[in-house]
Amino acid sequence: MSVSKCRRAEFVDHILSGDCIDTLQKLPNSSVDLVFADPPYNLQLSRNLLRPNNTRVDGVHQDWDKFSGFAAYDAFCRAWLSECRRVLKPNGAIWLIGSYHNIFRLGCALQDLGYWMLNDVIWRKTNPMPNFRGRRFTNAHETLIWAARDERSRYKFNYEALKAFNDDVQMRSDWLIPICSGPERLKDQGGRKAHPTQKPEALLYRVILASTEPGDIVLDPFFGTGTTGAVARKLGRHFVGIERDDDYRRAAEERIASVERMTDQDLKLMRGRRAEARVPFGTLIDLGMIKPGATLFNAGATLKAQVRADGTLALAGEQGSIHKMGARIQGRPACNGWTFWHVKTPDGLQPIDVLREEARKQLGLSLIS
């Protein structure tokens, strides 16, 4: 299938079978909002890792994690990262996860390819695998990199929602989350792990909640058993998965089919002021909510300012915007005129910000795109 013939219905909410680079090349330009990538880590394991009782550690021994050297791994990563950047929308972003084996190489590739770094996040594991040989520190974390498509991208970040999620404290860049275990860990017919590096849904939940809106499309080029797709569906997002292994793909399809999508009401995110559509003070005059010559007051009604036809305020022989006049009369460097100035209503003095909210509704304005 050529890029020009690949339509949305053919890839959105589908798990595409095939090599990640070949399949990515079939997706249209600027077609997804977010990429989450959990690529091979290139662990370079040369022999089995044994516990003190000589039992074998169930690690990553699959061929998909083996490369002939760093040059081959770097070429592979730059190829799929280039394709991901092509399919991202201009305001899109990418999340990568890796360990000390590969995350630094991925970070270098991201910057070389024109992505714009936003944060690195440490996933601290509450229950990491011990260091059985006692020759190194217990490897108790993995690193995620969050990057925008480029420096000009107006990437999404649901700051207020993440803050509320974190008990009204700013979300930090170290996340304490257990590794995938118990009922969440998918098993094959023999009772073994269906995938050796299955990530916990809690991790993807936080990533997708932080950087997408309901209805957005999340691409995972290393889909595995479908954690990204399952969480995306639960949160009312669309997904695109790429997976070449038939067993992984079948497990992912069954898993996602059983997921219940949250209701539209449950999916509503808390918003901050910065996410609201801009409405100039002059718009209130355009809509007849405030007329030229009207009087505005401070909260105590000890100050009065007259509204001019051009949307400025006049007070004590001076004239300026609602913000400048509010700052000037208080002797301060800045002022939010929307909350400082009030208008008389049948219910008493109300901040003019109340009228701005009504103007947004009348104009059908919602969030900043």
Salt bridges, closest charged atoms under 4 A:
GLU10 OE2 - ARG7 NH2 3.45
ASP13 OD2 - HIS238 ND1 2.80
ASP33 OD1 - LYS89 NZ 3.13
ASP38 OD2 - LYS199 NZ 2.85
ASP63 OD1 - LYS66 NZ 3.84
ASP74 OD2 - ARG105 NH2 2.76
GLU83 OE1 - ARG86 NE 2.85
ASP112 OD2 - ARG78 NH2 2.92
GLU142 OE2 - LYS125 NZ 2.82
ASP150 OD2 - ARG149 NH1 3.19
ASP150 OD2 - ARG152 NH2 3.87
ASP174 OD1 - ARG172 NE 2.93
ASP188 OD2 - ARG192 NE 3.45
GLU201 OE1 - LYS234 NZ 3.15
GLU201 OE2 - ARG255 NH2 3.07
GLU213 OE1 - ARG271 NH2 2.54
ASP216 OD2 - LYS156 NZ 2.63
ASP246 OD1 - ARG249 NH2 2.40
ASP247 OD1 - ARG250 NH2 2.50
ASP264 OD1 - ARG261 NH1 3.07
GLU276 OE1 - ARG273 NH1 3.08
GLU276 OE1 - ARG360 NH1 3.47
GLU318 OE1 - ARG328 NH1 2.91
ASP353 OD2 - ARG273 NH2 2.97
ASP353 OD1 - ARG356 NH2 2.82
GLU357 OE2 - ARG273 NH1 3.14
GLU357 OE2 - ARG360 NH1 2.72
